[in-house]
């Protein structure tokens, strides 16, 4: 058997090796069965052309079915091409713009950096102006005649700037610091002078009323004015002088005219009653001192806790040195205010003492003056004019009281009473004991200041009882000498037994017990 050609052999081998049960072959055969119906030699010869024709038909169908999509894709392609052309033109435009705006961008960046630096400088300048300069509104507030809260805010800002300049002097900007300090000093001095004039004017208004009220604005003004001791002293003296005149007028009015509408009645209506007269004047002065102290404390130290007791100076913000200075200023002002009422008060009390009051009244006057002397000294100070007047009047009333006791004692000693037959106490002794009991009752019920001890009572008892005791001793001595002479005469005229009996009767008839020495003499002579 002859060999096959190499090409045919390969094809035959390929056909023999191909599998007919694969899904691809099966699918192809199924598709072929749809249009290959006649298995004839002619059909087998035309199988290839039939398949190709079938493929062409399928492709034509596919082209017909995809024609609309193809047209759409063509339109999309045209649009994409147009868009690409537009993007090309934009890119060319951007490229040309980037080239032309390169300088603008670099300039913008430079200006942006300069703006940031300028903004920082502006903030620095604003802070400097805030810490070292006054605004136009603050300058106008410092120059206005009518003070308001804006004035004190501006003055506080001036003080802050002045303090900031001291910090500026420690840097290399010393010249600027000195110039600013000079400028602020001018504003500050002008503001303090205007403040002083305003406070003086307000204080004059306080002098026109009996019970003035210190406003918050005036308190703030005085608090600021304390930074200038000289100007503060001028205002304190102005307050003292004005309240001095006002208090003098009020005191004279209380003495002569009384209150509004005649109530309360004038104090001098009770001039016939020395104790009430002097007590009303002292009570009025004490009440006036409490109100004036409260007013002065509100003016001189607005931060103080107002209290009219002896320990009235309780300060919330001040140091101990400032507290002592404020207390000294208050004492000076109050002393000046009450200096005017000292003379009319002293004259009237001296008139009462010269009117020769009774023994008990003079003692009560002395105790009343002593009580108010201690009380007002605790409020006002011992070295002030009013306290000096009170202590002098207290000494004068005590002197009057003891002079009355002395006069009474001298009278008792000059004319001692005779010893009664029944040895009963003479009327002078009864009167003296009655006065002593009344004095003791008065002493026990008198007012004693909390800041001092109870006054000594022994000198009063001694001044009252010593003359009575001396009077009794002199009366006994006189009675003794009289009894001895009478007994001697009886001894020369009667017998011894009768003499003894008559001497005993004489002793009993005198109404005074004989001393032991005299009894022994009688026994020896019997």
C-alpha positions in Angstrom: 0.0 0.0 0.0 1.4 3.2 -1.0 2.2 6.0 1.5 0.0 9.2 1.7 1.3 12.5 0.9 2.7 14.4 4.0 0.0 17.1 3.9 -2.8 14.6 3.5 -1.4 12.5 6.2 -1.3 15.4 8.6 -4.9 16.4 7.8 -6.1 12.8 8.1 -4.2 12.5 11.4 -5.8 15.7 12.6 -9.3 14.5 11.6 -8.8 11.2 13.3 -7.4 12.8 16.5 -10.2 15.4 16.7 -13.0 14.6 19.2 -16.6 14.8 18.1 -18.2 14.9 21.6 -16.9 18.3 22.6 -19.4 21.0 23.3 -18.0 23.1 20.5 -18.4 20.3 17.9 -21.9 19.4 19.2 -22.9 23.1 19.1 -21.6 23.4 15.6 -23.4 20.4 14.4 -26.7 21.5 16.0 -26.3 24.9 14.2 -25.5 23.1 10.9 -28.6 21.0 11.2 -30.8 24.1 11.1 -29.9 25.0 7.5 -28.2 21.8 6.1 -31.3 19.7 5.4 -30.5 17.7 2.3 -27.5 15.3 2.6 -26.8 15.0 -1.1 -23.5 15.0 -3.0 -24.3 18.4 -4.3 -25.1 19.7 -0.9 -21.9 18.2 0.5 -19.9 19.8 -2.3 -21.5 23.1 -1.6 -21.3 22.8 2.2 -18.4 25.2 2.5 -20.1 27.8 0.3 -23.3 27.3 2.2 -21.6 27.8 5.5 -19.8 31.0 4.2 -23.1 32.2 2.8 -24.7 31.6 6.1 -21.9 33.5 7.8 -22.4 36.4 5.4 -26.1 36.5 6.2 -25.4 36.5 9.9 -22.9 39.3 9.5 -25.3 41.3 7.4 -28.0 40.9 10.1 -25.5 42.0 12.7 -24.6 45.0 10.6 -28.2 45.9 10.1 -28.9 45.5 13.9 -25.8 47.5 14.9 -26.3 50.3 12.5 -28.1 52.5 14.9 -25.5 51.9 17.5 -22.8 52.6 15.0 -24.4 55.9 14.1 -24.6 56.8 17.8 -21.0 55.9 18.3 -20.1 58.0 15.3 -21.9 61.0 16.8 -20.2 60.3 20.1 -16.9 60.1 18.4 -17.6 63.4 16.7 -18.5 65.0 20.0 -15.5 63.5 21.7 -13.3 64.8 18.8 -14.9 68.2 19.2 -14.4 68.1 22.9 -10.8 67.0 22.4 -10.3 70.0 20.1 -11.9 72.2 22.7 -9.6 70.8 25.4 -6.7 71.3 23.1 -7.7 74.9 22.6 -8.2 75.4 26.4 -4.9 73.8 27.1 -3.3 76.1 24.6 -5.1 79.1 26.2 -4.1 78.0 29.7 -0.6 77.5 28.6 -0.5 81.0 27.2 -2.3 82.4 30.3 0.1 80.6 32.6 2.9 82.2 30.7 1.3 85.6 30.8 0.1 85.5 34.5 3.3 84.1 36.0 4.3 87.6 37.0 0.9 88.2 38.4 1.0 85.1 40.5 4.4 85.9 41.9 3.3 89.4 42.6 0.2 88.1 44.3 2.2 85.8 46.5 4.5 88.7 47.4 1.6 91.0 48.2 0.0 88.2 50.3 3.2 87.9 52.4 3.3 91.7 52.7 -0.4 91.8 53.8 0.4 89.2 56.5 3.3 91.3 57.7 1.2 94.5 57.6 -1.6 92.8 59.5 0.8 91.7 62.2 2.2 95.2 62.4 -1.3 96.6 62.6 -2.1 94.4 65.5 1.2 95.4 67.2 0.3 99.1 66.6 -3.2 98.6 67.9 -1.9 96.9 71.1 0.6 99.8 71.5 -2.1 102.4 71.0 -4.3 100.6 73.5 -1.6 100.3 76.1 0.2 103.6 75.5 -2.3 106.1 74.0 -5.7 107.6 75.0 -8.6 107.6 72.6 -10.3 110.8 71.6 -13.4 109.8 73.7 -11.1 109.3 76.8 -9.4 112.7 76.3 -12.8 114.4 76.0 -14.0 112.6 79.1 -10.9 113.9 81.1 -11.5 117.5 79.9 -15.3 117.7 80.6 -16.5 119.7 83.6 -19.2 117.2 84.6 -17.7 114.0 85.8 -19.1 110.6 84.9 -18.0 107.0 84.9 -16.2 107.6 81.6 -13.9 110.1 83.4 -12.8 107.5 86.0 -12.3 104.8 83.3 -10.1 107.3 81.4 -8.2 108.2 84.5 -7.6 104.5 85.3 -6.4 104.1 81.7 -4.0 107.0 82.2 -2.6 105.3 85.3 -2.2 102.0 83.5 -0.3 103.8 80.6 1.9 105.5 83.2 2.8 102.1 84.7 3.4 100.6 81.3 5.8 103.4 80.5 7.9 102.3 83.4 8.2 98.9 81.8 9.1 100.6 78.4 11.9 102.4 80.1 13.6 99.1 80.8 13.9 98.4 77.0 15.8 100.3 74.3 12.7 102.5 73.7 13.5 104.8 76.6 12.9 108.0 74.6 9.4 106.9 73.7 8.8 105.9 77.2 9.9 109.3 78.6 7.8 111.2 76.1 4.7 109.1 76.8 5.2 109.5 80.6 5.4 113.3 80.2 2.2 113.3 78.1 0.4 111.1 80.6 1.6 113.2 83.5 0.0 116.3 81.9 -3.3 114.5 81.4 -3.1 113.1 84.9 -2.4 116.3 86.7 -5.2 118.1 84.8 -7.6 115.3 85.6 -6.7 115.4 89.3 -7.1 119.1 89.6 -10.5 118.9 87.8 -11.4 116.0 90.1 -10.4 118.1 93.2 -12.6 121.0 92.1 -15.5 118.7 91.5 -15.2 117.0 94.9 -15.0 120.4 96.6 -18.2 121.5 94.8 -19.9 118.2 95.8 -18.8 118.7 99.4 -20.2 122.2 99.5 -23.6 120.6 98.6 -23.1 118.2 101.5 -22.7 121.1 103.8 -26.1 122.5 103.0 -28.0 119.6 104.3 -28.4 118.1 107.7 -28.3 114.4 106.7 -26.4 114.2 103.5 -26.1 111.1 101.4 -22.7 110.2 99.8 -23.3 109.0 96.2 -21.3 106.2 94.5 -19.7 108.7 92.1 -18.4 110.8 95.0 -17.1 107.7 96.7 -15.2 106.8 93.6 -13.9 110.3 93.2 -12.5 110.3 96.8 -11.0 106.9 96.3 -9.1 108.2 93.2 -8.2 111.5 95.0 -6.4 109.6 97.7 -3.6 109.0 95.2 -2.8 112.7 95.6 -2.4 113.4 99.4 -2.2 117.2 99.0 -5.4 117.5 97.0 -7.1 114.9 99.3 -6.1 117.1 102.3 -7.7 120.2 100.6 -10.9 118.3 100.2 -10.8 116.9 103.7 -10.4 120.5 105.0 -13.2 121.7 102.8 -15.5 119.0 104.3 -14.4 119.8 107.8 -15.1 123.5 107.4 -18.5 123.0 105.8 -19.7 120.4 108.3 -18.3 122.6 111.1 -20.6 125.5 110.1 -23.5 123.2 109.5 -23.2 121.4 112.8 -22.9 124.7 114.7 -26.1 126.0 113.1 -27.9 122.7 113.9 -26.7 122.8 117.5 -27.9 126.3 118.1 -31.1 125.5 116.3 -31.6 122.5 118.5 -31.0 124.6 121.6 -33.2 127.5 120.7 -35.8 126.4 118.1 -36.0 122.6 118.3 -36.9 120.4 115.4 -39.2 121.0 112.4 -42.6 122.2 113.6 -41.3 122.5 117.1 -40.8 118.8 117.7 -38.7 117.9 119.4 -38.9 120.9 121.6 -35.9 123.2 122.1 -33.3 121.8 124.6 -33.2 125.1 126.5 -36.8 124.7 127.4 -35.5 122.3 130.1 -32.8 124.7 131.4 -34.6 124.7 134.8 -33.8 120.9 135.0 -30.0 120.8 135.0 -29.7 117.0 134.7 -32.1 116.8 131.7 -30.7 119.9 130.2 -27.1 118.7 130.2 -28.2 115.1 129.3 -30.1 116.3 126.2 -27.1 118.3 125.0 -24.8 115.4 125.5 -27.2 113.0 123.8 -27.6 115.4 120.8 -23.8 115.6 120.5 -23.4 111.8 120.7 -26.0 111.3 118.0 -24.5 114.0 115.8 -21.0 112.4 116.3 -22.3 109.0 115.1 -23.9 110.5 111.9 -20.9 112.7 111.2 -18.5 109.8 111.7 -20.5 107.7 109.3 -20.5 110.5 106.7 -16.7 111.2 107.1 -15.9 107.5 107.0 -18.0 107.1 103.8 -16.1 110.0 102.3 -12.5 109.4 103.4 -12.5 105.6 103.1 -15.3 104.3 100.8 -14.0 100.7 101.2 -14.4 100.7 105.0 -17.2 98.8 106.7 -19.4 101.5 108.2 -19.8 101.0 111.9 -20.4 103.6 114.6 -19.0 101.6 117.5 -15.6 102.1 119.1 -14.0 99.7 116.7 -15.4 101.3 113.6 -12.4 101.0 111.4 -12.6 97.7 109.7 -11.1 98.0 106.2 -11.5 95.5 103.4 -8.8 96.6 101.1 -6.4 98.9 102.9 -3.2 98.0 104.5 -2.4 98.7 108.2 -0.5 101.9 107.2 -3.4 103.1 105.1 -5.8 102.2 107.9 -3.8 104.3 110.4 -3.6 107.2 107.9 -7.4 107.1 107.4 -8.1 107.0 111.1 -5.8 110.1 111.5 -7.6 111.9 108.7 -11.0 111.0 110.2 -9.9 112.3 113.7 -8.7 115.6 112.1 -11.9 116.2 110.2 -14.2 115.2 113.1 -12.2 117.4 115.5 -12.6 120.3 113.2 -16.4 119.6 112.7 -17.1 119.5 116.4 -14.7 122.3 117.4 -17.5 124.9 116.8 -20.0 123.5 119.3 -17.5 123.3 122.2 -17.8 126.9 123.3 -21.6 127.1 123.4 -21.8 123.7 125.1 -19.2 124.6 127.6 -20.8 128.0 128.5 -24.2 126.4 129.1 -22.7 123.6 131.3 -20.7 126.1 133.3 -23.8 128.1 133.8 -25.5 125.0 135.2 -22.6 124.4 137.6 -22.6 128.0 138.7 -26.3 127.9 139.5 -25.4 125.8 142.6 -27.3 122.6 141.9 -28.2 120.3 144.7 -25.8 117.7 146.1 -27.4 114.7 144.2 -27.8 116.7 141.0 -24.2 117.7 141.0 -23.2 114.0 141.5 -25.4 112.8 138.7 -24.1 115.6 136.4 -20.5 114.4 137.2 -21.4 110.8 136.4 -23.2 111.7 133.2 -20.3 113.9 132.0 -17.8 111.2 132.9 -19.8 108.5 130.9 -20.1 110.7 127.8 -16.4 111.7 128.1 -15.3 108.1 127.9 -17.9 107.2 125.2 -17.1 110.1 122.9 -13.3 109.6 123.5 -13.7 106.1 122.1 -15.3 107.4 119.0 -13.4 110.7 118.5 -10.1 110.4 120.3 -8.9 111.8 123.6 -6.8 114.7 122.2 -9.7 116.4 120.3 -11.3 119.7 121.3 -14.7 118.2 122.1 -13.2 115.5 124.3 -10.9 118.0 126.1 -14.0 120.2 126.7 -15.9 117.2 128.1 -13.1 116.1 130.4 -12.6 119.7 131.6 -16.4 120.0 132.4 -16.3 116.6 134.1 -13.5 117.8 136.3 -15.4 121.0 137.0 -18.5 119.1 137.9 -16.6 116.8 140.3 -14.9 119.9 141.8 -18.4 121.4 142.3 -19.6 118.2 143.9 -16.7 118.0 146.3 -16.9 121.7 147.1 -20.6 121.2 148.1 -19.4 118.3 150.3 -16.7 120.4 151.7 -19.0 123.3 152.5 -21.5 121.0 154.1 -18.7 119.3 156.2 -17.3 122.7 157.3 -20.8 123.7 158.4 -21.2 120.6 160.4 -17.8 121.0 162.1 -18.4 124.7 162.7 -21.7 124.1 164.5 -21.7 120.6 166.0 -25.0 119.5 167.4 -25.5 118.8 171.1 -25.8 115.2 172.3 -29.4 114.2 172.8 -30.5 112.9 176.2 -31.6 109.6 174.7 -28.4 109.2 172.7 -30.4 109.4 169.5 -28.5 110.4 166.4 -28.7 114.1 165.6 -30.6 115.3 162.5 -27.3 116.0 160.7 -26.3 112.3 161.0 -29.7 111.2 159.8 -29.5 113.6 156.9 -25.9 112.4 156.1 -26.9 108.8 156.1 -29.9 109.5 153.9 -27.7 111.3 151.4 -25.2 108.5 151.5 -27.9 105.9 150.7 -29.1 108.0 147.8 -25.6 108.5 146.6 -25.0 104.7 146.7 -28.2 104.0 144.9 -27.2 106.6 142.2 -23.8 105.1 142.0 -25.2 101.6 141.5 -27.6 102.7 138.8 -25.2 104.9 136.8 -24.0 104.1 133.3 -20.4 102.8 133.0 -18.7 102.8 129.6 -17.6 99.4 128.3 -14.1 100.6 127.6 -13.3 101.6 131.3 -13.7 100.4 134.8 -16.2 101.6 137.3 -15.0 104.9 138.8 -13.7 104.8 142.4 -16.4 105.5 145.0 -14.3 105.6 148.1 -13.4 109.3 147.9 -17.2 110.1 147.8 -17.9 108.1 150.9 -14.9 109.6 152.6 -15.9 113.1 151.7 -19.4 112.5 153.0 -18.7 110.5 156.2 -15.5 112.0 157.4 -17.1 115.3 158.4 -20.0 113.5 160.1 -17.5 111.3 162.1 -15.4 114.3 163.1 -18.6 116.2 164.1 -19.7 113.3 166.3 -16.2 113.1 167.9 -16.2 116.9 168.6 -19.7 116.7 170.0 -18.6 113.8 172.3 -15.5 115.7 173.4 -17.5 118.8 174.1 -20.0 116.7 176.0 -17.2 115.0 177.9 -15.6 118.3 179.0 -18.9 119.7 180.1 -19.7 116.6 182.1 -16.3 116.6 183.9 -16.7 120.3 185.0 -20.2 119.7 186.3 -19.1 116.6 188.3 -16.3 118.6 190.0 -18.7 121.2 191.2 -21.1 118.5 192.7 -18.1 116.8 194.4 -17.3 120.0 196.4 -20.9 120.6 197.6 -22.3 117.1 198.4 -21.3 113.9 200.2 -19.4 111.1 198.5 -22.4 108.8 198.3 -24.6 111.5 196.9 -21.8 112.6 194.6 -21.6 109.1 193.1 -25.3 108.9 192.5 -25.6 112.4 191.1 -22.7 111.7 188.6 -24.4 108.6 187.2 -27.7 110.6 186.8 -25.7 113.3 185.1 -24.2 110.8 182.7 -27.5 109.2 182.0 -29.2 112.6 181.5 -26.7 113.6 178.9 -27.9 110.8 176.7 -24.4 109.9 175.6 -22.3 106.9 176.8 -19.3 107.9 178.8 -15.9 106.8 177.6 -14.1 104.1 179.6 -11.5 106.4 181.0 -14.3 108.7 182.3 -16.1 105.7 184.0 -12.8 104.7 185.6 -12.4 108.2 187.0 -15.9 108.1 188.4 -15.1 104.7 190.1 -11.9 106.0 191.7 -13.5 109.1 193.0 -16.3 107.0 194.6 
